[in-house]
Amino acid sequence: MSSGERMSDRDKICPRCDRTMELGFTTDFAYGMILQSSWTPGTPVPRRWVGGIKWRKQNSRPIVTYRCTGCGYLESYATS
């Protein structure tokens, strides 16, 4: 079992085809870096001069994604 993986994560079943799902994550790209996606509560506030949105790490939660080994279905969760 890898770090960050809980016992219940190992037996996740696809809701579409009833096959096993594997843990992974989605990525975001920023200034040439690859980052793990995150979920932030509320509505995005645009940044006026430089583009993008205002963001605060303190309220964000990393997103983990499961992929079905049978049909490829993806299901994502914001971890606590």
N, CA, C and O atoms as CSV, one atom per row, in Angstrom:
chain,resi,resn,atom,element,x,y,z
A,1,MET,N,N,0.845,-1.171,0.000
A,1,MET,CA,C,0.000,0.000,0.000
A,1,MET,C,C,0.894,1.240,0.000
A,1,MET,O,O,1.805,1.336,0.823
A,2,SER,N,N,0.651,2.195,-0.911
A,2,SER,CA,C,1.486,3.394,-0.995
A,2,SER,C,C,1.074,4.417,0.042
A,2,SER,O,O,-0.010,4.331,0.620
A,3,SER,N,N,1.974,5.418,0.283
A,3,SER,CA,C,1.641,6.459,1.241
A,3,SER,C,C,0.457,7.262,0.719
A,3,SER,O,O,0.363,7.524,-0.480
A,4,GLY,N,N,-0.440,7.651,1.606
A,4,GLY,CA,C,-1.627,8.389,1.223
A,4,GLY,C,C,-2.797,7.487,0.869
A,4,GLY,O,O,-3.933,7.950,0.763
A,5,GLU,N,N,-2.526,6.205,0.686
A,5,GLU,CA,C,-3.580,5.261,0.341
A,5,GLU,C,C,-4.113,4.629,1.624
A,5,GLU,O,O,-3.345,4.155,2.461
A,6,ARG,N,N,-5.411,4.627,1.763
A,6,ARG,CA,C,-6.047,4.018,2.921
A,6,ARG,C,C,-6.518,2.618,2.565
A,6,ARG,O,O,-6.657,2.290,1.387
A,7,MET,N,N,-6.764,1.789,3.573
A,7,MET,CA,C,-7.206,0.412,3.340
A,7,MET,C,C,-8.454,0.374,2.456
A,7,MET,O,O,-8.531,-0.466,1.560
A,8,SER,N,N,-9.427,1.252,2.677
A,8,SER,CA,C,-10.659,1.239,1.895
A,8,SER,C,C,-10.408,1.620,0.435
A,8,SER,O,O,-11.215,1.281,-0.430
A,9,ASP,N,N,-9.298,2.322,0.140
A,9,ASP,CA,C,-8.978,2.719,-1.225
A,9,ASP,C,C,-8.635,1.517,-2.108
A,9,ASP,O,O,-8.837,1.568,-3.321
A,10,ARG,N,N,-8.128,0.454,-1.521
A,10,ARG,CA,C,-7.653,-0.683,-2.313
A,10,ARG,C,C,-8.775,-1.453,-2.978
A,10,ARG,O,O,-8.552,-2.073,-4.018
A,11,ASP,N,N,-9.979,-1.435,-2.411
A,11,ASP,CA,C,-11.070,-2.242,-2.942
A,11,ASP,C,C,-12.171,-1.393,-3.584
A,11,ASP,O,O,-13.334,-1.799,-3.587
A,12,LYS,N,N,-11.824,-0.224,-4.124
A,12,LYS,CA,C,-12.800,0.653,-4.761
A,12,LYS,C,C,-13.294,-0.011,-6.038
A,12,LYS,O,O,-12.492,-0.474,-6.849
A,13,ILE,N,N,-14.621,-0.059,-6.223
A,13,ILE,CA,C,-15.233,-0.735,-7.363
A,13,ILE,C,C,-15.889,0.289,-8.286
A,13,ILE,O,O,-16.546,1.218,-7.816
A,14,CYS,N,N,-15.714,0.125,-9.589
A,14,CYS,CA,C,-16.283,1.021,-10.591
A,14,CYS,C,C,-17.814,0.963,-10.555
A,14,CYS,O,O,-18.384,-0.127,-10.606
A,15,PRO,N,N,-18.492,2.121,-10.466
A,15,PRO,CA,C,-19.954,2.128,-10.456
A,15,PRO,C,C,-20.565,1.815,-11.820
A,15,PRO,O,O,-21.768,1.568,-11.912
A,16,ARG,N,N,-19.763,1.821,-12.872
A,16,ARG,CA,C,-20.273,1.549,-14.220
A,16,ARG,C,C,-20.135,0.099,-14.649
A,16,ARG,O,O,-21.045,-0.455,-15.265
A,17,CYS,N,N,-18.988,-0.532,-14.324
A,17,CYS,CA,C,-18.776,-1.898,-14.828
A,17,CYS,C,C,-18.382,-2.889,-13.736
A,17,CYS,O,O,-18.079,-4.042,-14.041
A,18,ASP,N,N,-18.380,-2.463,-12.463
A,18,ASP,CA,C,-18.093,-3.337,-11.323
A,18,ASP,C,C,-16.695,-3.945,-11.310
A,18,ASP,O,O,-16.501,-5.016,-10.735
A,19,ARG,N,N,-15.724,-3.293,-11.926
A,19,ARG,CA,C,-14.342,-3.770,-11.868
A,19,ARG,C,C,-13.546,-2.918,-10.892
A,19,ARG,O,O,-14.028,-1.882,-10.433
A,20,THR,N,N,-12.332,-3.346,-10.573
A,20,THR,CA,C,-11.483,-2.659,-9.607
A,20,THR,C,C,-11.001,-1.321,-10.150
A,20,THR,O,O,-10.696,-1.199,-11.337
A,21,MET,N,N,-10.933,-0.306,-9.269
A,21,MET,CA,C,-10.406,0.999,-9.631
A,21,MET,C,C,-9.055,1.186,-8.961
A,21,MET,O,O,-8.833,0.687,-7.858
A,22,GLU,N,N,-8.134,1.917,-9.634
A,22,GLU,CA,C,-6.816,2.167,-9.063
A,22,GLU,C,C,-6.655,3.650,-8.739
A,22,GLU,O,O,-7.185,4.505,-9.448
A,23,LEU,N,N,-5.924,3.952,-7.669
A,23,LEU,CA,C,-5.692,5.312,-7.216
A,23,LEU,C,C,-4.683,6.018,-8.100
A,23,LEU,O,O,-3.690,5.421,-8.515
A,24,GLY,N,N,-4.935,7.298,-8.395
A,24,GLY,CA,C,-4.015,8.132,-9.156
A,24,GLY,C,C,-4.324,9.583,-8.836
A,24,GLY,O,O,-4.980,9.862,-7.833
A,25,PHE,N,N,-3.864,10.520,-9.670
A,25,PHE,CA,C,-4.193,11.925,-9.468
A,25,PHE,C,C,-4.154,12.653,-10.802
A,25,PHE,O,O,-3.526,12.194,-11.756
A,26,THR,N,N,-4.838,13.804,-10.859
A,26,THR,CA,C,-4.804,14.625,-12.050
A,26,THR,C,C,-3.748,15.708,-11.860
A,26,THR,O,O,-3.396,16.039,-10.729
A,27,THR,N,N,-3.244,16.259,-12.956
A,27,THR,CA,C,-2.194,17.266,-12.854
A,27,THR,C,C,-2.650,18.593,-13.451
A,27,THR,O,O,-3.513,18.633,-14.328
A,28,ASP,N,N,-2.058,19.670,-12.963
A,28,ASP,CA,C,-2.232,21.011,-13.513
A,28,ASP,C,C,-0.848,21.511,-13.910
A,28,ASP,O,O,0.154,21.118,-13.311
A,29,PHE,N,N,-0.794,22.362,-14.900
A,29,PHE,CA,C,0.474,22.909,-15.363
A,29,PHE,C,C,0.533,24.400,-15.037
A,29,PHE,O,O,-0.432,25.125,-15.278
A,30,ALA,N,N,1.653,24.860,-14.494
A,30,ALA,CA,C,1.829,26.274,-14.162
A,30,ALA,C,C,3.284,26.662,-14.337
A,30,ALA,O,O,4.157,26.128,-13.653
A,31,TYR,N,N,3.551,27.587,-15.248
A,31,TYR,CA,C,4.912,28.091,-15.472
A,31,TYR,C,C,5.932,26.968,-15.637
A,31,TYR,O,O,7.019,27.026,-15.064
A,32,GLY,N,N,5.587,25.960,-16.408
A,32,GLY,CA,C,6.511,24.880,-16.688
A,32,GLY,C,C,6.583,23.811,-15.614
A,32,GLY,O,O,7.362,22.867,-15.746
A,33,MET,N,N,5.790,23.931,-14.548
A,33,MET,CA,C,5.765,22.916,-13.485
A,33,MET,C,C,4.527,22.053,-13.640
A,33,MET,O,O,3.512,22.496,-14.178
A,34,ILE,N,N,4.616,20.827,-13.171
A,34,ILE,CA,C,3.456,19.946,-13.124
A,34,ILE,C,C,3.029,19.846,-11.667
A,34,ILE,O,O,3.835,19.498,-10.805
A,35,LEU,N,N,1.757,20.152,-11.387
A,35,LEU,CA,C,1.240,20.192,-10.026
A,35,LEU,C,C,0.051,19.258,-9.864
A,35,LEU,O,O,-0.626,18.941,-10.842
A,36,GLN,N,N,-0.211,18.812,-8.632
A,36,GLN,CA,C,-1.415,18.045,-8.349
A,36,GLN,C,C,-2.588,19.005,-8.280
A,36,GLN,O,O,-2.483,20.065,-7.663
A,37,SER,N,N,-3.717,18.646,-8.910
A,37,SER,CA,C,-4.909,19.486,-8.867
A,37,SER,C,C,-5.436,19.587,-7.451
A,37,SER,O,O,-5.186,18.716,-6.617
A,38,SER,N,N,-6.172,20.665,-7.187
A,38,SER,CA,C,-6.765,20.847,-5.872
A,38,SER,C,C,-8.169,21.410,-6.014
A,38,SER,O,O,-8.527,21.962,-7.054
A,39,TRP,N,N,-8.966,21.263,-4.949
A,39,TRP,CA,C,-10.321,21.782,-4.885
A,39,TRP,C,C,-10.336,22.908,-3.861
A,39,TRP,O,O,-9.760,22.779,-2.780
A,40,THR,N,N,-10.994,24.013,-4.202
A,40,THR,CA,C,-11.090,25.157,-3.303
A,40,THR,C,C,-12.555,25.559,-3.191
A,40,THR,O,O,-13.236,25.678,-4.209
A,41,PRO,N,N,-13.060,25.772,-1.959
A,41,PRO,CA,C,-14.465,26.162,-1.806
A,41,PRO,C,C,-14.724,27.567,-2.345
A,41,PRO,O,O,-13.810,28.386,-2.437
A,42,GLY,N,N,-15.972,27.834,-2.698
A,42,GLY,CA,C,-16.361,29.171,-3.136
A,42,GLY,C,C,-16.323,29.340,-4.641
A,42,GLY,O,O,-16.216,28.372,-5.393
A,43,THR,N,N,-16.413,30.578,-5.059
A,43,THR,CA,C,-16.437,30.946,-6.470
A,43,THR,C,C,-15.089,31.556,-6.847
A,43,THR,O,O,-14.554,32.360,-6.083
A,44,PRO,N,N,-14.524,31.199,-8.002
A,44,PRO,CA,C,-13.244,31.788,-8.389
A,44,PRO,C,C,-13.369,33.302,-8.599
A,44,PRO,O,O,-14.348,33.785,-9.168
A,45,VAL,N,N,-12.359,34.035,-8.129
A,45,VAL,CA,C,-12.310,35.493,-8.298
A,45,VAL,C,C,-11.198,35.800,-9.303
A,45,VAL,O,O,-10.035,35.483,-9.055
A,46,PRO,N,N,-11.550,36.421,-10.444
A,46,PRO,CA,C,-10.534,36.718,-11.453
A,46,PRO,C,C,-9.486,37.707,-10.945
A,46,PRO,O,O,-9.795,38.612,-10.169
A,47,ARG,N,N,-8.244,37.522,-11.394
A,47,ARG,CA,C,-7.166,38.483,-11.115
A,47,ARG,C,C,-7.172,39.479,-12.266
A,47,ARG,O,O,-7.049,39.095,-13.429
A,48,ARG,N,N,-7.314,40.737,-11.944
A,48,ARG,CA,C,-7.535,41.781,-12.941
A,48,ARG,C,C,-6.370,41.963,-13.914
A,48,ARG,O,O,-6.589,41.958,-15.125
A,49,TRP,N,N,-5.169,42.119,-13.434
A,49,TRP,CA,C,-4.068,42.526,-14.297
A,49,TRP,C,C,-3.276,41.372,-14.902
A,49,TRP,O,O,-2.821,41.484,-16.040
A,50,VAL,N,N,-3.101,40.292,-14.193
A,50,VAL,CA,C,-2.229,39.230,-14.699
A,50,VAL,C,C,-2.980,38.003,-15.206
A,50,VAL,O,O,-2.353,37.059,-15.686
A,51,GLY,N,N,-4.279,37.997,-15.112
A,51,GLY,CA,C,-5.077,36.866,-15.560
A,51,GLY,C,C,-5.139,35.768,-14.517
A,51,GLY,O,O,-4.543,35.890,-13.447
A,52,GLY,N,N,-5.843,34.716,-14.814
A,52,GLY,CA,C,-6.016,33.613,-13.865
A,52,GLY,C,C,-7.013,33.981,-12.772
A,52,GLY,O,O,-7.853,34.861,-12.957
A,53,ILE,N,N,-6.913,33.300,-11.634
A,53,ILE,CA,C,-7.805,33.563,-10.512
A,53,ILE,C,C,-7.003,33.722,-9.230
A,53,ILE,O,O,-5.860,33.274,-9.142
A,54,LYS,N,N,-7.613,34.366,-8.235
A,54,LYS,CA,C,-7.003,34.458,-6.906
A,54,LYS,C,C,-7.174,33.106,-6.236
A,54,LYS,O,O,-8.206,32.453,-6.390
A,55,TRP,N,N,-6.140,32.682,-5.481
A,55,TRP,CA,C,-6.153,31.348,-4.899
A,55,TRP,C,C,-5.463,31.371,-3.552
A,55,TRP,O,O,-4.444,32.040,-3.381
A,56,ARG,N,N,-6.021,30.637,-2.589
A,56,ARG,CA,C,-5.405,30.522,-1.262
A,56,ARG,C,C,-5.213,29.052,-0.938
A,56,ARG,O,O,-6.179,28.290,-0.883
A,57,LYS,N,N,-3.980,28.659,-0.725
A,57,LYS,CA,C,-3.650,27.269,-0.441
A,57,LYS,C,C,-4.297,26.772,0.844
A,57,LYS,O,O,-4.655,25.598,0.937
A,58,GLN,N,N,-4.453,27.647,1.841
A,58,GLN,CA,C,-4.950,27.232,3.149
A,58,GLN,C,C,-6.331,26.578,3.097
A,58,GLN,O,O,-6.627,25.735,3.943
A,59,ASN,N,N,-7.178,26.933,2.144
A,59,ASN,CA,C,-8.520,26.357,2.057
A,59,ASN,C,C,-8.627,25.227,1.036
A,59,ASN,O,O,-9.685,24.610,0.909
A,60,SER,N,N,-7.568,24.953,0.322
A,60,SER,CA,C,-7.610,23.964,-0.758
A,60,SER,C,C,-7.365,22.555,-0.244
A,60,SER,O,O,-6.701,22.344,0.770
A,61,ARG,N,N,-7.921,21.599,-0.976
A,61,ARG,CA,C,-7.733,20.184,-0.664
A,61,ARG,C,C,-7.232,19.475,-1.926
A,61,ARG,O,O,-7.770,19.696,-3.011
A,62,PRO,N,N,-6.207,18.626,-1.794
A,62,PRO,CA,C,-5.710,17.900,-2.969
A,62,PRO,C,C,-6.799,16.980,-3.540
A,62,PRO,O,O,-7.632,16.453,-2.802
A,63,ILE,N,N,-6.777,16.802,-4.840
A,63,ILE,CA,C,-7.730,15.914,-5.502
A,63,ILE,C,C,-7.029,14.602,-5.835
A,63,ILE,O,O,-5.943,14.602,-6.415
A,64,VAL,N,N,-7.654,13.485,-5.466
A,64,VAL,CA,C,-7.182,12.170,-5.893
A,64,VAL,C,C,-8.207,11.629,-6.882
A,64,VAL,O,O,-9.400,11.912,-6.776
A,65,THR,N,N,-7.729,10.852,-7.835
A,65,THR,CA,C,-8.597,10.314,-8.874
A,65,THR,C,C,-8.401,8.810,-8.973
A,65,THR,O,O,-7.274,8.316,-8.945
A,66,TYR,N,N,-9.502,8.092,-9.088
A,66,TYR,CA,C,-9.474,6.645,-9.301
A,66,TYR,C,C,-9.823,6.366,-10.752
A,66,TYR,O,O,-10.701,7.012,-11.324
A,67,ARG,N,N,-9.123,5.387,-11.352
A,67,ARG,CA,C,-9.383,4.969,-12.728
A,67,ARG,C,C,-9.780,3.502,-12.733
A,67,ARG,O,O,-9.103,2.664,-12.138
A,68,CYS,N,N,-10.884,3.198,-13.409
A,68,CYS,CA,C,-11.335,1.820,-13.522
A,68,CYS,C,C,-10.365,1.056,-14.421
A,68,CYS,O,O,-10.025,1.517,-15.511
A,69,THR,N,N,-9.923,-0.113,-13.959
A,69,THR,CA,C,-8.993,-0.928,-14.740
A,69,THR,C,C,-9.689,-1.614,-15.903
A,69,THR,O,O,-9.026,-2.152,-16.789
A,70,GLY,N,N,-11.033,-1.602,-15.915
A,70,GLY,CA,C,-11.782,-2.229,-16.990
A,70,GLY,C,C,-12.201,-1.260,-18.080
A,70,GLY,O,O,-11.827,-1.425,-19.241
A,71,CYS,N,N,-12.984,-0.239,-17.706
A,71,CYS,CA,C,-13.551,0.660,-18.712
A,71,CYS,C,C,-12.889,2.026,-18.777
A,71,CYS,O,O,-13.191,2.806,-19.681
A,72,GLY,N,N,-11.980,2.345,-17.829
A,72,GLY,CA,C,-11.277,3.620,-17.851
A,72,GLY,C,C,-12.029,4.768,-17.198
A,72,GLY,O,O,-11.536,5.895,-17.202
A,73,TYR,N,N,-13.209,4.518,-16.637
A,73,TYR,CA,C,-13.993,5.553,-15.957
A,73,TYR,C,C,-13.160,6.212,-14.860
A,73,TYR,O,O,-12.476,5.519,-14.106
A,74,LEU,N,N,-13.209,7.548,-14.761
A,74,LEU,CA,C,-12.485,8.289,-13.728
A,74,LEU,C,C,-13.456,8.860,-12.701
A,74,LEU,O,O,-14.528,9.352,-13.055
A,75,GLU,N,N,-13.075,8.792,-11.431
A,75,GLU,CA,C,-13.871,9.341,-10.333
A,75,GLU,C,C,-12.924,10.075,-9.402
A,75,GLU,O,O,-11.961,9.487,-8.909
A,76,SER,N,N,-13.186,11.362,-9.153
A,76,SER,CA,C,-12.270,12.188,-8.365
A,76,SER,C,C,-12.880,12.586,-7.031
A,76,SER,O,O,-14.094,12.749,-6.911
A,77,TYR,N,N,-11.999,12.744,-6.005
A,77,TYR,CA,C,-12.404,13.145,-4.668
A,77,TYR,C,C,-11.435,14.190,-4.129
A,77,TYR,O,O,-10.226,14.094,-4.344
A,78,ALA,N,N,-11.970,15.187,-3.428
A,78,ALA,CA,C,-11.135,16.143,-2.710
A,78,ALA,C,C,-10.864,15.537,-1.340
A,78,ALA,O,O,-11.787,15.329,-0.552
A,79,THR,N,N,-9.597,15.257,-1.059
A,79,THR,CA,C,-9.239,14.602,0.201
A,79,THR,C,C,-9.281,15.593,1.348
A,79,THR,O,O,-9.277,16.806,1.136
A,80,SER,N,N,-9.322,15.071,2.556
A,80,SER,CA,C,-9.358,15.968,3.727
A,80,SER,C,C,-7.992,16.158,4.333
A,80,SER,O,O,-7.849,16.880,5.320
